[in-house]
Every structure is written in C-alpha cells, then in structure tokens.
Amino acid sequence: MNDRLFRLLGLMFGYLAWLLFIILLVGRFSSLVIGGALVSSASILFVIFIRAKIPRFHKGMSIILVGLTITVFYNFLVRGDVACLLESIRSPACEFKFADENDWVWVNTIDMMVQLLVIACGGAGGSLIAAYADTFASDQDRSPVYEDSGSKMELIRLQKQMRSLGRKVSVVIVLLGALLLLFFVCQVIL
C-alpha cells in the first residue's frame, strides 16, 4: 500500500482513539470541557488533513469524516446535557445544574463552533472530491492555445484598459459617497 495511505490511516485511528478518550472523560468532566475538547481536536485534525500530502479523494473523504464524527459525538455526548442552555426559555433544573451565567455563553460558543466546523468540513471535503472527479470528466472544455504574439499584445492592452476603467469606477464611487455624505450633512443642519 501507499505510504501516504498508511499515514492517513494512522491519523484516522489516532483521531478515533482521541474521541474514545473523550468518551471516557464523560463521567469525570462537564459537558463544556468535553465540547471544548471535541471542537479543538476537530479543528486540529481539519488543519492536519488540509495540509496532508495525500490524494484528493482520500483527503476529501477524511475531512468529511471529521465533520461527521464531531457531529455525532457532539450530539450524543454534549448537546443532550446542555440542551436547556441552548433554548431561549430556561427551566429551573437547568439553572440549578448550570449556576454560572458564563456557562450559557460557552455552550452557545461551542455549539456555533461545531456548526462552523461541520460546514467547513463538508465544504472543503466536497470541493476536494469535486476537484478529483473533475479530472475524470469527459466533457472538459479545452481552451485554445494561443501562440500568436499579437494575441499576447492584445491581452496586455486589454489589461491596461481594465485597470484604467477600474480607477475611473473608483473615482465615481468616491464622488457618489461624498455627495451622499454632503446630502446627509445638509439634512442634519437644516
């Protein structure tokens, strides 16, 4: 097998071992600590898999798997315990269990970070798989190869014109902003 694939499998089993360790912590620590450990481990693994030198398909599937596992573990280990803090109406039992007002902030922050990680993992993994699949597409558009020096000169001329137009548009935007500001100042004074 490929050496990169062995490293990938090592990372995956290391991640699963870390998650099993977090499960063992459930009885000893609060849900906030476990949620923080899940978010930090998934964030670190997301970066590790993004930077890993493995094939795109394996990288994409690994990143999607990180997003999937953090969702499953968060829903089973953390969310059920702190669900009362995520609701807008708090129950007396919840106020007894989480006496500190900062717990509400931490729970919502962890919930938001989990959602952000899931979206990031799905997007990054999906785009890597799509880029991998695009290499096998039979309907690829072939762009024509220009070897004519006249075409290169034309492109350079067009780029200069675009920069000039960009500057003119910027001036118009600044002038419109100044006119709008002047209009509001006149309205306040009158």
Phi, psi and omega per residue, in radians:
M1 nan 2.891 -3.103
N2 -1.259 2.467 3.124
D3 -1.100 -0.648 3.117
R4 -1.130 -0.653 3.127
L5 -1.164 -0.642 3.072
F6 -1.107 -0.724 3.098
R7 -1.111 -0.696 3.108
L8 -1.089 -0.800 3.117
L9 -1.107 -0.653 3.076
G10 -1.087 -0.743 3.088
L11 -1.108 -0.739 -3.121
M12 -1.129 -0.783 3.129
F13 -1.201 -0.584 3.036
G14 -1.101 -0.706 3.100
Y15 -1.124 -0.781 3.120
L16 -1.124 -0.647 3.086
A17 -1.129 -0.697 3.100
W18 -1.108 -0.724 3.120
L19 -1.170 -0.646 3.065
L20 -1.139 -0.631 3.055
F21 -1.091 -0.702 3.104
I22 -1.120 -0.663 3.104
I23 -1.080 -0.674 3.104
L24 -1.154 -0.458 3.120
L25 -1.335 -0.199 -3.046
V26 -0.979 -0.736 -3.114
G27 -1.300 -0.314 -3.025
R28 -1.781 -0.466 -3.061
F29 -2.178 2.950 -3.131
S30 -1.351 2.921 3.132
S31 -1.138 -0.473 3.133
L32 -1.172 -0.711 3.120
V33 -1.163 -0.737 3.140
I34 -1.145 -0.736 3.099
G35 -1.087 -0.731 3.086
G36 -1.109 -0.688 3.103
A37 -1.152 -0.687 3.102
L38 -1.105 -0.805 -3.115
V39 -1.123 -0.784 -3.108
S40 -1.176 -0.718 -3.141
S41 -1.177 -0.691 3.118
A42 -1.177 -0.643 3.108
S43 -1.121 -0.765 3.135
I44 -1.132 -0.762 3.130
L45 -1.165 -0.597 3.080
F46 -1.030 -0.822 3.140
V47 -1.167 -0.700 3.130
I48 -1.073 -0.787 -3.119
F49 -1.230 -0.576 3.087
I50 -1.106 -0.711 -3.079
R51 -1.523 -0.115 -3.094
A52 -1.173 2.507 3.115
K53 -1.632 1.263 3.137
I54 -2.252 2.855 -3.140
P55 -1.028 2.635 -3.058
R56 -0.996 -0.750 -3.096
F57 -1.100 -0.784 3.131
H58 -1.142 -0.694 3.122
K59 -1.120 -0.781 3.134
G60 -1.104 -0.779 3.119
M61 -1.135 -0.648 3.125
S62 -1.139 -0.741 -3.137
I63 -1.169 -0.712 3.083
I64 -1.110 -0.666 3.115
L65 -1.128 -0.641 3.067
V66 -1.074 -0.800 3.108
G67 -1.098 -0.682 3.130
L68 -1.168 -0.794 -3.096
T69 -1.199 -0.653 3.116
I70 -1.155 -0.603 3.098
T71 -1.144 -0.817 -3.119
V72 -1.107 -0.857 -3.110
F73 -1.168 -0.652 3.110
Y74 -1.125 -0.776 -3.120
N75 -1.165 -0.635 -3.109
F76 -1.459 -0.609 -3.010
L77 -1.724 -0.543 -2.986
V78 -2.012 -0.901 -2.956
R79 -1.053 -0.687 3.138
G80 -1.107 -0.587 -3.110
D81 -1.353 -0.538 -3.064
V82 -1.949 0.276 -3.080
A83 -1.061 -0.543 -3.125
C84 -1.172 -0.463 3.104
L85 -1.387 -0.349 3.138
L86 -1.473 -0.248 3.123
E87 -1.477 2.731 -3.128
S88 -1.340 -0.469 3.122
I89 -1.842 2.139 -3.095
R90 -1.655 2.519 3.094
S91 -1.644 2.761 3.102
P92 -1.070 -0.592 3.120
A93 -1.123 -0.633 3.127
C94 -1.198 -0.697 3.130
E95 -1.178 -0.527 3.079
F96 -1.254 -0.712 -3.092
K97 -1.248 -0.727 -3.141
F98 -2.046 1.513 -3.049
A99 -1.327 -0.522 -3.085
D100 -1.372 2.343 3.141
E101 -1.188 -0.452 3.136
N102 -1.214 -0.357 3.108
D103 -1.048 -0.661 3.133
W104 -1.069 -0.754 3.139
V105 -1.131 -0.790 -3.119
W106 -1.128 -0.724 -3.129
V107 -1.114 -0.785 3.134
N108 -1.176 -0.610 3.088
T109 -1.150 -0.779 3.123
I110 -1.116 -0.737 3.121
D111 -1.066 -0.750 3.134
M112 -1.163 -0.685 3.130
M113 -1.163 -0.648 3.093
V114 -1.121 -0.772 3.117
Q115 -1.086 -0.729 3.119
L116 -1.101 -0.747 3.123
L117 -1.141 -0.682 3.135
V118 -1.122 -0.758 3.115
I119 -1.134 -0.746 3.140
A120 -1.130 -0.744 3.138
C121 -1.146 -0.751 3.124
G122 -1.132 -0.736 -3.134
G123 -1.189 -0.825 -3.116
A124 -1.180 -0.783 3.138
G125 -1.136 -0.735 3.124
G126 -1.132 -0.684 3.139
S127 -1.235 -0.580 3.071
L128 -1.159 -0.713 3.109
I129 -1.175 -0.675 3.106
A130 -1.130 -0.693 3.101
A131 -1.148 -0.641 3.083
Y132 -1.148 -0.762 -3.127
A133 -1.181 -0.521 -3.124
D134 -1.176 -0.429 3.117
T135 -1.223 -0.332 3.132
F136 -1.803 0.111 -3.104
A137 -1.206 2.348 3.134
S138 -1.551 -0.213 -3.107
D139 -1.797 0.561 -3.137
Q140 -1.182 2.400 3.059
D141 -1.426 2.270 3.098
R142 -1.695 2.098 3.109
S143 -1.415 2.450 -3.129
P144 -1.186 2.541 3.137
V145 -1.627 2.138 3.128
Y146 -1.717 2.136 3.069
E147 -2.079 0.141 -3.125
D148 -1.486 2.237 -3.140
S149 -1.209 -0.435 3.078
G150 -1.137 -0.646 3.109
S151 -1.165 -0.677 3.113
K152 -1.122 -0.739 3.121
M153 -1.124 -0.663 3.110
E154 -1.127 -0.713 3.109
L155 -1.128 -0.708 3.115
I156 -1.118 -0.723 3.114
R157 -1.115 -0.723 3.123
L158 -1.149 -0.642 3.104
Q159 -1.131 -0.698 3.101
K160 -1.128 -0.710 3.108
Q161 -1.120 -0.681 3.131
M162 -1.140 -0.707 3.093
R163 -1.107 -0.712 3.119
S164 -1.106 -0.778 3.097
L165 -1.116 -0.641 3.111
G166 -1.094 -0.719 3.099
R167 -1.129 -0.725 3.136
K168 -1.123 -0.721 3.106
V169 -1.117 -0.681 3.104
S170 -1.088 -0.721 3.109
V171 -1.106 -0.752 3.124
V172 -1.088 -0.720 3.132
I173 -1.123 -0.740 3.117
V174 -1.110 -0.753 3.126
L175 -1.111 -0.740 3.099
L176 -1.109 -0.689 3.087
G177 -1.107 -0.721 3.111
A178 -1.131 -0.728 3.096
L179 -1.109 -0.704 3.118
L180 -1.140 -0.732 3.088
L181 -1.110 -0.753 3.098
L182 -1.077 -0.698 3.112
F183 -1.075 -0.787 -3.135
F184 -1.192 -0.640 3.104
V185 -1.128 -0.738 3.106
C186 -1.115 -0.653 3.118
Q187 -1.149 -0.661 -3.136
V188 -1.235 -0.699 -3.110
I189 -1.204 -0.723 -3.106
L190 -1.382 nan nan
